[in-house]
Amino acid sequence: MIRELKNLKELKGFKSLILNIQKSKLDIHNY
C-alpha cells in the first residue's frame, strides 16, 4: 500500500515534469 502511494506520487511528479517540458517547448516556439 505504502509502495503504491509512493509510485503514484512519482507518477504525478513525472507527469508534471513532462507538462513543464511541453510548456517550455511552447514558450520557445512563441519566440
N, CA, C and O atoms as a printed pandas DataFrame, in Angstrom:
     atom_number atom_name residue_name chain_id  residue_number  x_coord  y_coord  z_coord
0              1         N          MET        A               1    0.841   -1.204    0.000
1              2        CA          MET        A               1    0.000    0.000    0.000
2              3         C          MET        A               1    0.874    1.251    0.000
3              4         O          MET        A               1    0.693    2.148   -0.823
4              5         N          ILE        A               2    1.822    1.297    0.934
5              6        CA          ILE        A               2    2.693    2.477    1.007
6              7         C          ILE        A               2    3.520    2.591   -0.265
7              8         O          ILE        A               2    3.751    3.691   -0.768
8              9         N          ARG        A               3    3.965    1.453   -0.780
9             10        CA          ARG        A               3    4.772    1.472   -2.002
10            11         C          ARG        A               3    3.936    1.998   -3.172
11            12         O          ARG        A               3    4.430    2.755   -4.008
12            13         N          GLU        A               4    2.678    1.593   -3.220
13            14        CA          GLU        A               4    1.798    2.066   -4.291
14            15         C          GLU        A               4    1.617    3.571   -4.210
15            16         O          GLU        A               4    1.608    4.259   -5.232
16            17         N          LEU        A               5    1.473    4.082   -2.994
17            18        CA          LEU        A               5    1.329    5.530   -2.812
18            19         C          LEU        A               5    2.578    6.241   -3.311
19            20         O          LEU        A               5    2.490    7.283   -3.962
20            21         N          LYS        A               6    3.740    5.674   -3.003
21            22        CA          LYS        A               6    4.993    6.290   -3.451
22            23         C          LYS        A               6    5.058    6.292   -4.973
23            24         O          LYS        A               6    5.476    7.276   -5.585
24            25         N          ASN        A               7    4.642    5.183   -5.578
25            26        CA          ASN        A               7    4.653    5.108   -7.042
26            27         C          ASN        A               7    3.705    6.133   -7.641
27            28         O          ASN        A               7    4.015    6.747   -8.662
28            29         N          LEU        A               8    2.549    6.321   -7.009
29            30        CA          LEU        A               8    1.573    7.291   -7.500
30            31         C          LEU        A               8    2.160    8.697   -7.427
31            32         O          LEU        A               8    1.983    9.510   -8.334
32            33         N          LYS        A               9    2.868    8.966   -6.316
33            34        CA          LYS        A               9    3.488   10.281   -6.149
34            35         C          LYS        A               9    4.553   10.489   -7.220
35            36         O          LYS        A               9    4.650   11.572   -7.797
36            37         N          GLU        A              10    5.340    9.475   -7.484
37            38        CA          GLU        A              10    6.379    9.585   -8.505
38            39         C          GLU        A              10    5.755    9.779   -9.881
39            40         O          GLU        A              10    6.265   10.542  -10.701
40            41         N          LEU        A              11    4.645    9.082  -10.127
41            42        CA          LEU        A              11    3.961    9.201  -11.413
42            43         C          LEU        A              11    3.457   10.628  -11.598
43            44         O          LEU        A              11    3.568   11.201  -12.681
44            45         N          LYS        A              12    2.898   11.199  -10.518
45            46        CA          LYS        A              12    2.411   12.578  -10.579
46            47         C          LYS        A              12    3.565   13.531  -10.875
47            48         O          LYS        A              12    3.441   14.429  -11.708
48            49         N          GLY        A              13    4.683   13.327  -10.188
49            50        CA          GLY        A              13    5.840   14.181  -10.407
50            51         C          GLY        A              13    6.341   14.043  -11.842
51            52         O          GLY        A              13    6.741   15.028  -12.463
52            53         N          PHE        A              14    6.317   12.821  -12.364
53            54        CA          PHE        A              14    6.763   12.572  -13.735
54            55         C          PHE        A              14    5.852   13.285  -14.722
55            56         O          PHE        A              14    6.312   13.871  -15.702
56            57         N          LYS        A              15    4.537   13.224  -14.444
57            58        CA          LYS        A              15    3.561   13.888  -15.307
58            59         C          LYS        A              15    3.796   15.396  -15.330
59            60         O          LYS        A              15    3.811   16.012  -16.396
60            61         N          SER        A              16    3.977   15.983  -14.153
61            62        CA          SER        A              16    4.177   17.434  -14.093
62            63         C          SER        A              16    5.499   17.809  -14.750
63            64         O          SER        A              16    5.625   18.884  -15.336
64            65         N          LEU        A              17    6.488   16.915  -14.650
65            66        CA          LEU        A              17    7.778   17.170  -15.304
66            67         C          LEU        A              17    7.573   17.236  -16.816
67            68         O          LEU        A              17    8.095   18.131  -17.481
68            69         N          ILE        A              18    6.811   16.284  -17.352
69            70        CA          ILE        A              18    6.530   16.269  -18.795
70            71         C          ILE        A              18    5.757   17.524  -19.194
71            72         O          ILE        A              18    6.042   18.136  -20.223
72            73         N          LEU        A              19    4.773   17.902  -18.371
73            74        CA          LEU        A              19    3.978   19.093  -18.668
74            75         C          LEU        A              19    4.878   20.327  -18.700
75            76         O          LEU        A              19    4.725   21.188  -19.566
76            77         N          ASN        A              20    5.815   20.410  -17.757
77            78        CA          ASN        A              20    6.725   21.552  -17.721
78            79         C          ASN        A              20    7.594   21.588  -18.966
79            80         O          ASN        A              20    7.846   22.659  -19.518
80            81         N          ILE        A              21    8.054   20.428  -19.411
81            82        CA          ILE        A              21    8.880   20.362  -20.622
82            83         C          ILE        A              21    8.066   20.810  -21.827
83            84         O          ILE        A              21    8.552   21.580  -22.656
84            85         N          GLN        A              22    6.828   20.329  -21.927
85            86        CA          GLN        A              22    5.967   20.719  -23.044
86            87         C          GLN        A              22    5.702   22.216  -23.005
87            88         O          GLN        A              22    5.681   22.876  -24.044
88            89         N          LYS        A              23    5.498   22.751  -21.800
89            90        CA          LYS        A              23    5.229   24.182  -21.662
90            91         C          LYS        A              23    6.430   24.999  -22.115
91            92         O          LYS        A              23    6.278   25.990  -22.829
92            93         N          SER        A              24    7.620   24.587  -21.703
93            94        CA          SER        A              24    8.817   25.337  -22.089
94            95         C          SER        A              24    9.058   25.217  -23.594
95            96         O          SER        A              24    9.569   26.148  -24.215
96            97         N          LYS        A              25    8.694   24.083  -24.177
97            98        CA          LYS        A              25    8.821   23.933  -25.629
98            99         C          LYS        A              25    7.890   24.923  -26.326
99           100         O          LYS        A              25    8.261   25.550  -27.318
100          101         N          LEU        A              26    6.676   25.054  -25.790
101          102        CA          LEU        A              26    5.713   26.005  -26.358
102          103         C          LEU        A              26    6.252   27.424  -26.221
103          104         O          LEU        A              26    6.122   28.231  -27.142
104          105         N          ASP        A              27    6.854   27.731  -25.081
105          106        CA          ASP        A              27    7.412   29.064  -24.869
106          107         C          ASP        A              27    8.489   29.346  -25.898
107          108         O          ASP        A              27    8.576   30.457  -26.422
108          109         N          ILE        A              28    9.313   28.345  -26.193
109          110        CA          ILE        A              28   10.379   28.518  -27.185
110          111         C          ILE        A              28    9.766   28.793  -28.557
111          112         O          ILE        A              28   10.264   29.634  -29.305
112          113         N          HIS        A              29    8.689   28.085  -28.886
113          114        CA          HIS        A              29    8.045   28.280  -30.192
114          115         C          HIS        A              29    7.408   29.660  -30.307
115          116         O          HIS        A              29    7.301   30.210  -31.403
116          117         N          ASN        A              30    6.985   30.219  -29.172
117          118        CA          ASN        A              30    6.325   31.519  -29.210
118          119         C          ASN        A              30    7.302   32.653  -29.521
119          120         O          ASN        A              30    6.894   33.719  -29.981
120          121         N          TYR        A              31    8.578   32.423  -29.271
121          122        CA          TYR        A              31    9.554   33.498  -29.518
122          123         C          TYR        A              31    9.829   33.663  -31.002
123          124         O          TYR        A              31   10.623   34.520  -31.391
